[in-house]
Amino acid sequence: MPIIQFESTMKKLFKVFGYVMGAIILLLACTLAFLQLGFPKVDPAEEISIDYTPDRIERGAYLANHVAVCMDCHSKRDFSQFSGPPTPGTLGAGGDRFDHKIGLPGVFYAKNITPFGIGDYTDGELFRLITTGVTNEGSPMFPLMPYSYYGKMDREDIYDIIAYVRSLPSIENDIPDSEADFPVNLILRTMPKNPELVQKPSRDDQVAYGAYMVNASGCAECHTQITPQGVINPELAFGGGRSFPFPDGSVVTSSNITPDVETGIGSWSEEDFVKRFKFYSDSGYVNPKVMPGEFNSIMPWTMYAGMKEEDLKAIYAYLTSLKPMKNEIVKFTSSSE
């Protein structure tokens, strides 16, 4: 091939390559703009003004500390004690870090939900944040914050939680911004959706009420294995097997809470189930110190211990209505092994 013809051919190839690359870049730019401008797709915050009555605050305290356990993540937990109870004086202050060490695609922080951290939120914006995961700036939160569960609760229960967190002592504690890895930071924008609020079932329908309480408690979030994207696998819900490493290298793995007789709670009676929780609220119980490498749990037993017996019985009724799933769990692996 003559040199002139070769050079002409190469110029044409480079031109075509340039067009292709330009098209790819334009497509990526359009996709980014679409995700940034078009998502998250949730309705604007409602105009809400909640009456912070003592009854609301009391009910909200019960939900936030013993059912939805908001204070589990939004306080500093003391893992030098069994099950890491909240450190006094940090209730709602946030700061817990969740990152790649526990299989998450990024670095995420629990926010300060005392008046210092949420003072610039209206009630409507806070309601939208809790039930959709969208901030007052329109940014989506990673579903480590279980807003998909809270979005399926009774509106009045969410109002109660808001009333309670508004009543907390204000704690000055600035929290870093969370950062999701690429491309999860883009996918994240498509996750929030409008809440599917429900009316709380009657306690007379124990299984239905138990299903409501299980959702509010987020039991599936820890007792289900996660996908590589860091979200739970619904096909394995409640079967346990999600692992959580401690800083010393020990690993605790969530239990199977389906009614499988051999590997789950199928051999437990209702009384066994309730006692397992209430043991930690007994007046004679002293929470033990735990040394590195010794058995510990991230399950906030001392918080769930404050749940009412009728609510625990309803949870048991719902869990035992599920399809049994066989999954043998090694609950704890010590760093010394």
C-alpha positions in Angstrom: 0.0 0.0 0.0 1.5 3.4 -0.9 2.5 5.6 2.1 0.0 8.3 1.1 -2.9 5.9 0.9 -1.8 4.3 4.3 -1.8 7.7 6.0 -5.2 8.5 4.5 -6.6 5.2 5.8 -5.1 5.8 9.3 -6.6 9.3 9.4 -10.0 7.9 8.6 -9.6 5.3 11.3 -8.6 7.8 13.9 -11.5 10.0 12.9 -13.9 7.1 13.3 -12.3 6.3 16.6 -12.7 9.9 17.7 -16.4 9.9 16.7 -17.0 6.6 18.6 -15.2 7.9 21.8 -17.1 11.2 21.5 -20.4 9.3 21.3 -19.5 7.2 24.3 -18.5 10.2 26.4 -21.7 12.0 25.3 -23.7 9.0 26.3 -22.0 8.8 29.7 -22.6 12.5 30.3 -26.2 12.2 29.4 -26.6 9.2 31.7 -24.9 11.1 34.5 -27.1 14.1 33.9 -30.2 11.9 33.8 -29.4 10.2 37.1 -28.4 13.5 38.8 -31.4 15.5 37.6 -34.1 12.7 37.3 -33.4 10.8 40.6 -34.2 10.1 43.3 -37.9 10.0 42.2 -39.8 10.7 45.4 -42.5 13.3 46.1 -41.6 16.6 47.7 -41.7 16.7 51.5 -45.1 17.1 53.0 -46.2 20.1 55.0 -46.5 18.4 58.4 -46.6 19.9 61.9 -46.4 17.2 64.6 -47.8 17.9 68.1 -45.0 16.7 70.4 -47.2 15.5 73.2 -45.9 13.5 76.1 -47.7 10.4 74.8 -46.1 10.7 71.4 -42.7 11.2 72.9 -43.2 8.2 75.2 -44.3 5.9 72.3 -41.5 7.2 70.2 -38.9 6.5 72.9 -40.2 2.9 73.0 -40.0 2.5 69.2 -36.6 4.2 68.8 -34.9 2.4 71.7 -36.6 -1.0 71.8 -38.2 -1.8 68.4 -36.8 0.1 65.5 -33.7 0.6 67.7 -32.7 3.9 65.9 -30.3 4.4 68.8 -28.5 1.2 67.9 -26.7 3.0 65.0 -27.2 6.6 66.0 -25.2 6.3 69.3 -21.8 5.2 70.3 -21.9 1.6 71.2 -19.6 0.2 73.9 -18.3 -3.1 72.6 -16.2 -3.6 75.6 -19.5 -4.9 77.0 -21.6 -7.7 75.7 -23.8 -6.7 72.7 -22.4 -3.2 72.6 -25.0 -1.2 74.6 -25.2 2.6 73.8 -22.6 4.6 75.7 -24.4 7.0 78.2 -24.4 10.6 76.9 -24.2 9.7 73.2 -27.8 8.9 72.5 -28.6 10.0 69.0 -25.2 11.7 68.5 -24.3 9.3 65.6 -20.8 8.8 64.3 -20.7 5.0 63.8 -18.7 4.1 60.6 -19.8 1.3 58.3 -17.4 0.4 55.4 -15.8 -2.3 53.3 -14.8 -4.3 56.3 -18.4 -5.5 56.6 -18.9 -5.9 52.9 -20.4 -2.5 52.1 -19.6 -0.6 48.8 -18.3 2.6 50.4 -17.9 4.4 53.7 -21.1 5.3 55.5 -21.7 7.2 58.8 -24.7 7.2 61.1 -25.9 10.8 61.3 -26.5 12.9 64.4 -30.2 12.8 65.0 -30.3 15.0 68.1 -31.6 18.5 67.5 -28.0 19.6 66.7 -28.0 17.3 63.7 -31.7 17.7 62.5 -32.4 21.2 63.5 -32.6 22.4 59.9 -35.2 19.7 59.0 -38.9 20.5 59.0 -41.2 17.7 60.3 -42.2 16.9 56.7 -38.5 16.7 55.6 -37.7 14.4 58.5 -40.7 12.2 57.7 -39.5 11.9 54.1 -36.0 11.2 55.2 -37.1 8.4 57.5 -39.5 6.8 55.0 -37.7 7.3 51.7 -34.0 7.9 52.5 -33.9 11.3 50.8 -32.3 14.2 52.7 -33.6 17.8 52.7 -31.0 18.5 50.1 -32.5 15.9 47.8 -29.6 13.4 48.2 -30.2 9.7 48.6 -29.0 7.7 51.6 -27.5 4.2 51.3 -30.1 1.7 52.5 -28.0 0.8 55.5 -30.4 3.3 56.9 -33.5 0.9 56.8 -35.8 3.5 55.2 -37.4 0.8 53.0 -38.7 -0.8 56.3 -39.8 2.5 57.9 -41.6 3.4 54.7 -43.9 0.4 55.4 -44.8 1.5 58.9 -47.9 3.3 60.2 -47.6 7.1 59.8 -48.4 7.6 63.4 -45.5 5.5 64.5 -43.1 7.6 62.4 -44.6 10.8 63.9 -44.0 9.3 67.4 -40.3 8.6 66.5 -39.9 12.2 65.2 -41.4 13.6 68.4 -39.0 11.6 70.4 -35.8 12.5 68.6 -36.9 16.2 68.7 -36.9 15.8 72.5 -33.4 14.4 72.8 -30.7 16.5 74.4 -28.8 18.3 71.7 -25.3 17.0 71.3 -22.7 18.8 69.2 -21.1 16.2 67.0 -20.3 16.9 63.3 -20.4 13.7 61.2 -18.5 13.2 57.9 -20.4 12.8 54.7 -21.0 9.2 53.6 -19.4 8.2 50.3 -20.5 5.2 48.1 -18.1 3.6 45.6 -18.6 3.9 41.9 -20.9 2.8 40.3 -23.0 2.3 43.5 -23.0 6.0 44.0 -25.0 6.3 40.8 -27.2 3.2 41.4 -28.0 4.6 44.8 -29.9 7.5 43.3 -32.5 5.0 41.8 -33.1 3.2 45.1 -35.4 5.6 47.1 -39.1 5.4 46.3 -42.3 6.8 47.8 -43.3 5.1 51.1 -46.0 2.4 51.1 -47.4 3.3 54.5 -49.8 0.9 56.2 -52.2 1.0 59.1 -50.8 -0.9 62.1 -52.7 -4.3 62.3 -54.8 -5.1 65.4 -52.9 -7.0 68.1 -55.7 -9.5 67.9 -54.3 -10.7 64.5 -51.1 -11.8 66.1 -49.3 -13.0 62.9 -50.1 -9.8 61.0 -49.2 -7.6 64.0 -46.0 -9.7 64.3 -45.1 -9.1 60.7 -45.5 -5.4 61.3 -43.2 -5.5 64.3 -40.6 -7.6 62.4 -40.6 -5.0 59.7 -40.3 -2.2 62.1 -37.5 -4.0 63.9 -35.6 -4.6 60.7 -34.9 -8.2 61.7 -34.3 -9.2 58.0 -31.5 -6.6 57.7 -29.1 -8.6 59.9 -30.6 -12.0 59.6 -30.2 -12.3 55.9 -27.1 -12.7 53.7 -26.2 -9.8 51.5 -25.5 -9.5 47.8 -22.1 -8.2 46.4 -23.9 -4.8 46.1 -24.3 -4.7 49.9 -28.1 -5.2 50.0 -29.9 -8.2 51.5 -30.9 -11.1 49.3 -34.7 -11.4 49.7 -34.7 -15.1 48.7 -32.7 -15.9 51.9 -34.7 -13.6 54.2 -34.4 -14.5 57.9 -32.1 -17.5 57.1 -29.1 -15.9 58.9 -25.5 -16.1 57.7 -24.6 -12.4 57.4 -21.2 -11.9 59.0 -20.0 -8.9 60.9 -16.3 -8.5 61.8 -15.1 -6.9 65.0 -12.0 -4.6 65.0 -9.9 -7.4 66.6 -10.6 -9.7 63.7 -13.3 -11.8 65.4 -16.4 -12.5 63.3 -20.0 -12.9 64.5 -22.6 -14.3 62.1 -26.3 -13.8 62.4 -28.6 -16.7 63.4 -31.1 -18.5 61.3 -34.5 -17.3 62.7 -36.7 -19.3 60.4 -38.7 -22.2 62.1 -36.3 -24.9 60.9 -36.1 -27.4 63.8 -32.4 -28.3 63.4 -30.8 -25.0 62.4 -33.4 -22.3 63.3 -35.9 -21.5 66.0 -38.3 -24.4 65.2 -37.6 -26.1 68.5 -38.2 -23.0 70.5 -41.4 -22.4 72.4 -43.0 -19.0 72.7 -41.8 -18.9 76.3 -38.2 -19.7 75.2 -38.3 -16.9 72.7 -39.6 -14.3 75.1 -37.2 -15.4 77.8 -34.2 -15.1 75.4 -34.9 -11.4 75.1 -36.2 -10.6 78.6 -33.1 -12.2 80.2 -31.2 -9.0 79.6 -33.8 -6.8 81.4 -33.9 -8.9 84.5 -33.1 -6.8 87.6 -30.3 -9.1 88.6 -28.6 -9.1 85.2 -25.2 -7.4 85.0 -23.9 -6.9 81.4 -20.4 -8.6 81.3 -17.2 -7.1 80.1 -15.9 -8.7 76.9 -12.2 -9.0 76.1 -10.9 -9.0 72.5 -11.3 -12.4 71.0 -14.1 -13.4 73.4 -17.6 -14.1 72.2 -19.6 -10.9 71.5 -22.6 -10.0 69.4 -23.8 -6.9 67.5 -27.4 -7.9 68.3 -28.5 -5.1 70.6 -29.9 -7.5 73.2 -30.1 -4.9 76.0 -32.1 -2.6 73.7 -34.6 -5.3 72.4 -34.9 -6.5 76.0 -37.2 -3.5 76.6 -39.7 -4.7 74.1 -43.1 -5.5 75.5 -43.9 -9.2 75.9 -47.0 -9.0 73.7 -44.9 -7.6 70.9 -42.2 -10.3 71.3 -45.0 -13.0 71.3 -46.3 -11.5 68.0 -42.9 -11.5 66.5 -42.5 -15.2 67.5 -45.9 -16.0 65.9 -44.9 -14.4 62.6 -41.4 -15.9 62.5 -42.8 -19.4 63.2 -45.3 -18.9 60.3 -42.5 -18.6 57.8 -41.2 -21.4 55.6 -38.3 -23.2 57.4 -34.9 -22.7 55.8 -32.1 -25.1 56.7 -28.9 -23.1 57.2 -26.3 -24.2 59.8 -24.5 -21.2 61.2 -21.2 -20.9 62.9 -22.1 -18.0 65.2 -18.7 -16.8 66.2 -15.1 -17.1 65.1 -12.5 -15.7 67.5 -9.5 -13.8 66.3 -7.4 -16.1 68.5 -8.5 -19.2 66.4 
